[in-house]
Amino acid sequence: MARSKIKQLSFLSVFLLGVDGIVGSGIFLMPSRVYAKVGDLSAGLMLLAGISVLMIALCFANLASKIPGDGGAWLYTYTAFGRFAGFEIGIFTWLLGIITMATEISAFVTSLRSVFPSLNQHSHYLVVALGILTALTILNLLGPNLMDWVDNISTVAKIGVLVAFVVIGLFFLHPANLANFSSGGSIGSSLFSRINAGFGMVFYMFTGFSFLPIAASKMNHPEKTLPKALISVLLTSAVLYMIVQLTAIGVSGSGLANDNVPIAASFYRIAGSIGYDLALAGMLISILGVALSVSFSTPTIASSLASEHQLLPRMLGRQNKRGVPIVSLLLSCGLCALMLFSGNYLFLASAIVFTSFVQYVPTILAAIKLRNHSKLPQGFRLRGGNLIPIIALLVTLYLILSFSLELIVAGVLVFLLSAVWYFYDDRDRQANELRRDIAEGDKAF
């Protein structure tokens, strides 16, 4: 009876939620970077990446239909491989949110550089970026009441700009521009090495899918709705990305490789300053909307790890009168500020892909291990046995080729520091539990 009163998300709502979560700053800033690597092949690479990510997403869908509760990758890992593994993936899930927040802020300032060249100076970049982060922190302290309003405006802005760009751009395509299959890359670099680097960039544009399984408990018949939604969302996003990329190439040609804000620059070639301003405004609203949304959800991850599963210190779950996890918020924003000092959008985007990679591997392995678990519901079954998880694992491992040594070293360092934190905190927690048991025993006598 109580369940019937809870408003459940329909398929359309889940679909729109998924598209909104995936389509972010990447489609506005990455087309030129990917084109510089592989030329016209970049459009096909976007479709290929979308299909590849779908294999991973189906593993998430399978586990979401078996394991109730919020948490996503770290919860699935916790269930399959125990407390320590769940803790490590929880840390990386929290870190992913922080990096995403920093990346979106960096994308916002990077986009403004075309209007305010002074932002190319690192000090000016930092002032604006940290100012935006401060504003997001203040908005968080006011509570989540404005989130629906912000999400709606952000979705309308980005989808509206992209649709307008494609529809109008079709009348300004130059067929001769669609014949550059080997652009960019350093001298001596092979097409294979450029595709590896380009695949990592394109993969970043799809990483937002992983939040959808977390909303499974709010869906109508999630075991049926979620798999269909994931397939529809990823294929729609992949086709949209491919069409936008082809339109940008057809309009701008080889000049696309040098555009800092490629969609806005291509729109300028179509409609002059009006087109540029329209695309830039839509892009900035979209990016800021995603940044605000992530800034709300990221502290909740740490708070959940602390209060619901005691995987982090209890103080991180402390909330203010508005229900905002104040300690987690301030710590998350502080770490985000440190990441903004890099001033490098592409580095932060690659860090997102690496952190996602760390989540994907144990999630895929959990899908294999829990496939026929007797104590879990059957849920949404993956056809072909373990074929889809194996393909997903191979795709994920392929991403290693796009990671720099610095990223891998940083990831290992985070893992080791987290392990030290875990075992120290676990020892302290066990000591407290022992003291509590002794005290209760004394009272009994």
N, C-alpha and C positions, 0 to 999 in steps of 0.2 A: 504494500500500500504506500509506504513512504517512498519507495523507489519510483512509483508512477508520478509523484509530484516533482521529481527532479527533471529539469529540462535537459533532454538529450540532444546531442548534435546530429543533424541529418547528414546525409551523404554530401549534399551541396555545401553545407557549412564546413564540413571536414575538408572538402576539396579546396574551397577558397582559403581556408586556414593554412593548408599545405602550400598552396601557390604563394601566399603572402610570406610564409616562412622561408621559402627557397629563393624567391626573386628579391635580391638585395643589391648591394653596391656592386657586386661582381659584374652584372650585365651592363652596367653603365661605365665601368672603368677597365674591364679586362679585354674587351674585343680587340683593342689596338695591341695590347701586350701579346695576346695569343696569335694574332695575325702576324706580328713581327717574327714569331717563331716558325710558323708553318704555312703562312700564306692562306690561300683559299681552302686548304685542308682543315682550317680551323673550324669551319661550319660543320663538317662531318665529324670532327673530333668532339664537338658539343653533343651531338646525337649519340655518339658512341659512349661518352662519359655518362650520359643520362641512363642509358641501358645498363651500363656497368654498375652504377649506383643502385639501380633497381634491384639487382641481385642481393646487394647488402641490405636494402630496405625490407625485402621480403623476409630476411632472417629476423629483423626487428619486429615485423608484423607477427611472425610466428610466435615469438617469445611474449609479445604484448598480449596475445590472446590466451596465453597460458598463465602468466604471472601478473596478478592484479597489483595496482598501486603505482604511484608516481616514482620516477627515478630513471627509467630508460636503461641505458647501457650498464650503469653501475649496479642497478638492482638485479639485472639478469646475470651479471657476473657474480654478484654476491650469492645468488641462489644456486648457481652451478658450481662455483669454485671456492666458496667460503668467504669468511670475513675479511681477511687480508687482501685478497684479490678485489673484493668489492670496494674496500677502502681506497686502494690505488686507483681504480677506475673512477671512483667518486671524486678523487682529487683532480684527475684529468678532465672530468666532466665540468667541474667547477672552473678549472683553468680555461677550458674551451669557451665558457661564457665570458670570462674576463678578457681573453684574447679577442673574441668576437666584438665586444664592446670597444676595445682599443682600435680594432680594425675599422669599424664603422666610423668612429670619430676621425681616424686618420684619413679615411675615404672622403669624409665631408671637407676636411681642410685641404686635402689634395685637389678636390674639385674646385675649391675657391681660388686656387693658385692661378687659374686662367683669367680670373677677374682681378685678383690682388696679387701681382707678382712678388710683392714683398714677403709673402708667405713662403717663398722659396728659402728664405733665411730661417735657419733652424730655431733661433730664439723667438721669432715672430710666430712660427708654426706652433711652438710649445705654448706660448701665451694663449693663442686661440683654442688649441686642443684642450688644454687644462681648464680653460674657461668653460668650454662645453661640458667637460666632465663634471665640473662644479655645479653647473646648472642641472645636469641630470641627477646628481646626488640630492640636490634640494627638492627636485620634483619627486624623487623616491620617498623622501621624508614626509611628503604631503599625503602619501597613500596612493593606491592603484585606481582611484576613481576615474581618472582621465584616460585610461589605457584604451578602452573601446573606441573613444573618439579619435585618439591618435592613430590607432590601427586602421580605422576606416579611411581617414584622410591619406595616410601613407599608401594604402592599397590602391585607392582611386588615382593618386598622383602617379605612381610608377607604372601601373598597367595602362593608364590613359596615355601617358607619354610614349610608351613602347608601341601601343596599337597605332597611335597617330603617326609615329615615325615610320612604321612598316607600310601603312596604307598610303601615306603621301609619298614615301620613298619609292614605291613601286613605279611611279611615273617619272622618276629621275635616275633610273638605273642605267649604267653604261656597260653593255655586255662585254666590252673589251677589258673591263676591270676584273671580270670573273675568270681570269686565266693565269693567275699567279700562284702556282703550286709549290714554290720553293723560295719563300721570302724570309729574310732575317737570319739570325744565327751568326755566331762568330765565324771568322774565316777558318775553314778546316773542320767545322763541326758538321756531323752527318745529319741527314734528315731524321734518322732514328733518335738521336740524342735530342734534337729539337722537339720531336713529338713527345718524348718523355717529359721534358720541361713544360711543354704546352699542356699535356694531359693533367699535370698537377695543378696548373692554373685553372683549367676548366673544371676539374673535380671540385675545387673550392666553391664554385658557383652552385653546387648541389648539396653542400654539407648541411643546409638547414633542415633537411628532411627528418633528422633524428628526433626532433621534438614531437612529431605527430604521434608516435606510439605512446608517449606519456599521457596524451589526452584520450587514450583508449577507453578509460572508465566513464568518460562523458559522452560516448557515442551510442547510437542505436545499433544493437547487434554488432559489436566491434569485431567479432570473429569473421564477419562477412564484409562490414563496411570498411575496416582499416586496410585490408589487402587491396580491395578495389580502388580505394582512395589513393593509396601509395602508387599503384600502377598508373592511375590517371594523372596524378599530380606530377610525377617524374617525367612521364612521356609528354605531357602538355608543356612542362617547363623546358624539356629538351628541344621540342619542336619550336617553341617560342624563341629560345636562344639561337637556334640554327637560322631561323628566318631573320631575326634581328641582325645576326652576324653577316648573312648574305646581303641584306639590304645595305648595311654599313660599307661592305666591300664594294658593292655595285655602285654606290654613290660616291665614295671617297677614293677608291682604288688604292694604289700603293701609299698614298698620303695618310691612310688610316694608321699605319705603323707608328707615326710620329705624333699622333693626337693624344693629349693628356686626358681629355674628356671626349672619347670617341663618338658617343651618340650625339652629344651636343654639337660637336664639330661637324658631324655629318648633316645634322639638322640645319646648321648654318649654311652649308652648301646648297641646301634645298630652299630654305625660306629666309635666309639672311639673319639679321640680328634678332628678329622676332622668334624664329625657330630656335636659335641658340638659347635665348633667354627662357623660352618655354621649356626646353629640354633640361636646362640647368636647374630651373626652379623645381620641376618635378623630381629630378634626381636628388636634389638636396633635401626636399621634404621626405622622400622615400628613405634616404639614408638615415636622417635624423629620427624618423619613426622607428626604424629597426634598432637603432642605438638605444632609444628610450625603452623599447620593449625588452631588449636583452638586459638592460640595466635593472629592470624590475625582476626578471626571472633568475638572473645569476645569483644574487644573494640568497634566494630561496633554496637553491641547491645545497649551499653550505649549511643553511639553517636546518634543512631536512636531514642531512647527514649527521648533524649534531643532536637534534631533538628526537628524531624518530628511530634512529638506529645506533645512537651513541658512538658513531665512528669519528666524530670530531669533538673537541672540547665543548661542554654544555653552554658556555657563554656565547658561542656563535649562534645559538638558537634563540637568544634573548630578543624579545620584540618590544617595540614602544606601544603607546596607546592606540596607534593607528594600525597595529598589526605588522609593522615593518621590522624585519630582522636587522636592527640597527647596527650591531657589531659586525655581522656578515657584510652588510652594505658598505660600511666604512672600510673594512679590510679589502673587499673586492675592488672598490674604487681606488684605494691606495695602490694596490698591485697594478691596476689598469694604468694609473698615472706613470708608474715606472716603465711600463711597456711603451707608452707614448713617446718616451725619450728616444726611441729608435728612429722615429720620424720616417719610417719606411713602410709604406702600404703593402708593397709586394712581399716583404719579409713577414709581416704580420699575417697576410693571407696564407703564405706557405706554412706558418706556424699553426693556423687553423686546420689545414689539411693534415699536418703531422699529428696534432692532438686528436683529431677525428680518427685517424689511423689507429691510434692507441686504444680507442674505444671499440672500433669495428672488429679487431682481431678476436678479443675475448668474447664479444657478443656472438660472432659467427661460430666460434668453438662451443659456446653455450647452447646454441641452436642444435648443434650436432649431438652434444652430450645429453640434452634434455628431450631429444626427439621422441623417445618412447618411455619417458619417466612415468612410473606407475602412480605416483602421488600427485601428478599435475594433470589438469584437463587436456584433452587432445587439442582443442583449439583449432586454429587455422593450420592445416597440414600443407607442407611444402611438397609439391609433386616431384617425383623422381628420386625419392629418398634423400640422400645427402648430396645429390648432384648440385643443387642451387647453392647450398652453403660452401661447397668445394670451389665452385666458380667464383663466388663472392670472396672467398679467402685468397684465391689466386689474383683477383683484381686488386684486392687490398694490398697484398704483398708487392704487387707491381709498382705501387706508389713509392716504395723505398727508393726506386731509381730517380725520383724527382726531389728527394730530400738532400739538403746540404749536410756536410759533416757537422757544422755548428749546431744545426737543429737536432740531430741525433744525439750529440753530446749533451745538449741542454735537456733533452727528454730523459736521458739516463740519469742526469744529475737530479732532476725533479723526482724521479722514481726513488732514488737512493735517499734523498732528504725526506721524502714522504714515509719511506720505510722506517727511518730512524724515529720520526715523529710518532708513527703508529705504535712501534714497540715500546717507546718510552711512555706514551699515553696509556697503552694497554697494561703495562706494568703498574702504573699509578692507579688505574681503575681497579685492577685486581687487588691491590693493597687496600684500597678503600672498601671494597666488598668484603675482604677478609676481616677488617676492623669492625664493619657493620655486623657481620655474622657473629663475631665474638661478643660484641655488645649485646646483641639480641639473646645470645646464649646465657650471658650473665643475668639478664633480666628474668629469664625463665627460672633460674635458681633463686 
